[in-house]
């Protein structure tokens, strides 16, 4: 059914955390001790210096470490990194931090098991059935899996090729990311990979852990080099088959975006397409729901996107779904201040602080009912 109200969901890390309790946050407490031991002052002086500065900030202000910002610093060099000849050691540090970050998602998925939470599946069902696009800043693929499973193609196959008799309302990773994204098995299998269009998009503005690059891909990667690779699109695949695919992919090269540098968006064909589609969805939206998104001041590109797409006439209806710890008034006030710095006319009744999972259970049914009338 068509999305009559032209609703758009904007999702942040708090969205995944609400459904998958062990999912990591990009801004969290972090132990620097193992990295400081490995990247010691004698052998890695510049990497050690950066780690010491980050640890001092955390201790001085009792702050959570912004891993996304730290990865951005290490991925995008500063001019003096060349003069200091520190590029190699900073690359090694970036690799270790990224590996550790990816491993947290792997652990969270293992702890979650095969079954996704019913509330997440209910959210996915609403999105797929009513063609509601999701613009997300999350790297994980929990929602992707829920969207795929809620209207899973008919038939059983070890291949991700779709049979002809699929559901009309469905999401699939071939078309559903906002660009044509072949499965990674296309590196080793030339069978038919056709699929009907997705009924909605999940637009991952910062990239995704299941977006991988074909072996030998140059930088920036062309559109055709990006593939999706995940176990949940296969029916009982053998480890040998998955390992064969893995050998044809760049190691550890999930396609994620250095978020502080807007130039990275315009240089990458993939992100140009995804961000352009997100802009079009927001520009045409009548209702925009921000769910679990912190609106970080450091993400200049995202703020520019929302400012230019949503500050228009008529203004879309903005709703914010967030979470506060036991009715923490100070925390609620901080969220309101952050959002009102961008959307100055927000009223208190446009904020919901019960968390994403509670909102899906109590408020989403009413929203969907309004679409059906």
Residue pairs with C-beta under 8 A, 6 or more apart in sequence:
1 129
1 130
1 131
1 169
1 371
1 372
2 130
2 131
3 130
3 131
3 132
3 371
4 371
5 286
5 287
5 370
5 371
6 284
6 285
6 286
6 287
7 130
7 132
7 285
7 286
7 287
7 288
7 289
7 367
7 371
8 132
8 133
8 134
8 135
8 281
8 282
8 285
8 287
8 288
8 289
9 127
9 132
9 133
9 134
9 135
9 289
9 291
10 134
10 135
10 136
10 288
10 289
10 290
10 291
10 293
11 134
11 135
11 136
11 137
11 138
11 143
11 291
11 292
11 293
12 136
12 137
12 138
12 290
12 291
12 292
12 293
12 294
13 23
13 25
13 26
13 27
13 137
13 138
13 292
13 293
13 294
14 291
14 292
14 293
14 294
14 322
14 323
14 355
14 356
15 136
15 138
15 143
15 291
15 292
15 293
15 356
16 23
16 138
16 140
16 142
16 143
16 292
17 23
17 25
17 292
18 292
18 323
18 355
18 356
18 357
18 358
19 116
19 117
19 119
19 120
19 142
19 356
19 357
20 108
20 112
20 117
20 120
20 140
20 142
22 107
22 108
22 111
22 112
23 105
23 108
23 140
23 142
24 101
24 104
24 105
24 108
25 64
26 66
26 67
26 68
26 101
27 64
27 65
27 66
27 67
27 68
27 294
27 296
28 64
28 65
28 67
29 58
29 64
29 65
30 58
30 64
30 65
30 67
32 51
32 52
32 54
32 55
32 58
35 51
35 93
35 96
35 97
36 48
36 51
36 52
36 55
38 96
39 47
39 48
39 51
39 89
39 92
39 93
39 96
40 48
41 48
41 49
44 89
44 92
44 93
45 86
46 81
46 84
46 86
46 89
46 90
47 86
47 89
47 90
47 92
47 93
50 73
50 74
50 90
50 93
51 93
54 65
54 70
57 63
57 65
58 64
58 65
66 296
66 298
67 97
67 101
68 206
68 259
69 259
69 260
69 298
70 97
71 94
71 97
71 98
71 101
71 258
72 258
72 259
72 260
72 261
73 260
74 90
74 91
74 93
74 94
74 97
75 94
75 258
76 258
76 260
76 261
76 264
77 87
77 90
81 87
81 90
95 252
98 252
99 252
102 209
102 252
102 254
105 139
105 140
105 209
108 140
109 142
112 142
116 142
116 145
116 146
116 149
117 357
119 357
119 360
119 361
120 142
120 143
120 146
120 360
121 146
121 149
121 150
122 360
122 361
122 364
123 143
123 146
123 356
123 360
123 364
124 143
124 146
124 147
124 149
124 150
124 171
125 150
126 132
126 364
126 367
126 368
127 133
127 134
127 147
127 171
127 200
128 147
128 150
128 151
128 169
128 170
128 171
128 199
128 200
129 169
129 199
130 368
130 371
131 169
131 199
131 200
132 200
133 200
133 201
133 202
133 203
133 281
134 143
134 200
134 201
134 202
134 203
135 203
135 205
135 278
135 281
135 282
136 143
136 202
136 203
136 204
136 205
137 204
137 205
137 206
137 293
137 299
137 302
138 204
138 206
139 204
139 206
139 207
139 208
139 209
139 254
139 256
140 208
140 209
141 208
141 209
141 210
141 230
141 232
143 202
144 173
144 202
144 208
144 210
144 230
145 230
145 232
147 171
147 176
147 200
147 202
148 171
148 172
148 173
148 232
148 233
149 232
150 171
151 167
151 169
151 170
151 171
151 199
152 170
153 162
153 163
153 166
153 167
153 170
153 172
153 195
154 163
154 165
154 166
154 167
155 163
155 165
156 235
157 163
157 235
158 234
158 235
158 236
158 237
158 238
158 241
159 185
159 189
159 191
159 234
160 173
160 174
160 183
160 185
160 193
160 233
160 234
161 191
161 192
161 193
161 194
161 195
162 172
162 174
162 193
162 194
162 195
162 196
166 195
166 196
168 196
168 199
169 199
170 196
170 198
170 199
171 198
171 199
171 200
171 202
172 195
172 196
172 198
173 181
173 183
173 210
173 228
173 230
173 233
174 180
174 181
174 182
174 183
174 193
174 195
175 181
175 195
175 196
175 197
175 198
176 198
176 200
176 201
176 202
177 201
177 202
177 203
177 204
177 208
177 211
177 228
177 274
178 201
178 203
178 273
178 274
178 277
178 278
179 223
179 226
179 270
179 273
179 274
180 223
181 211
181 226
181 227
181 228
182 193
182 224
182 227
182 228
183 193
183 227
183 228
183 229
183 233
184 212
184 227
184 228
184 229
184 245
184 248
184 249
185 245
186 193
186 227
187 214
187 215
187 227
187 245
187 248
187 249
188 244
188 245
188 248
201 277
201 281
203 274
203 275
203 277
203 278
203 281
204 211
204 274
205 257
205 271
205 274
205 275
205 278
205 302
205 305
206 256
206 257
206 259
207 254
207 255
207 256
207 257
207 271
208 228
208 254
208 255
208 256
209 254
209 256
210 228
210 229
210 230
210 254
211 226
211 227
211 228
211 254
211 255
211 256
211 270
212 226
212 227
212 228
212 229
212 249
212 250
212 253
212 254
212 255
213 221
213 225
213 226
213 227
213 249
213 250
213 253
213 255
214 225
214 227
214 248
214 249
214 250
215 247
215 248
215 249
215 250
216 250
217 225
217 250
217 253
218 225
220 267
220 268
220 269
221 255
221 268
221 269
221 270
222 269
223 269
223 270
223 273
226 255
226 270
227 249
229 245
229 246
229 249
231 237
231 242
234 242
255 270
257 264
257 265
257 268
257 271
258 264
259 298
259 299
259 301
259 302
260 298
260 299
260 300
262 300
262 301
262 304
264 271
265 271
265 272
265 275
265 301
266 272
275 301
275 305
278 305
278 309
279 305
279 308
279 309
282 288
282 305
282 306
282 309
282 310
283 309
283 312
285 310
285 316
286 316
286 317
287 316
287 317
287 319
288 310
288 316
288 317
288 318
288 319
289 319
289 320
289 321
290 318
290 319
290 320
290 321
290 322
290 339
291 321
291 356
291 359
292 321
292 322
292 323
292 355
292 356
293 322
294 338
295 302
295 303
295 338
295 339
295 342
296 302
297 303
297 338
303 342
306 342
307 342
310 316
310 318
310 343
315 345
317 350
318 339
318 343
318 346
318 350
319 350
319 351
319 352
320 335
320 339
320 346
320 350
320 351
320 352
321 352
321 354
321 355
321 356
321 359
322 335
322 351
322 352
322 353
322 355
323 353
323 354
323 355
323 356
324 331
324 332
324 335
324 353
325 331
327 353
332 351
332 353
335 351
335 353
336 346
336 348
336 351
339 346
339 351
340 346
352 359
352 363
354 362
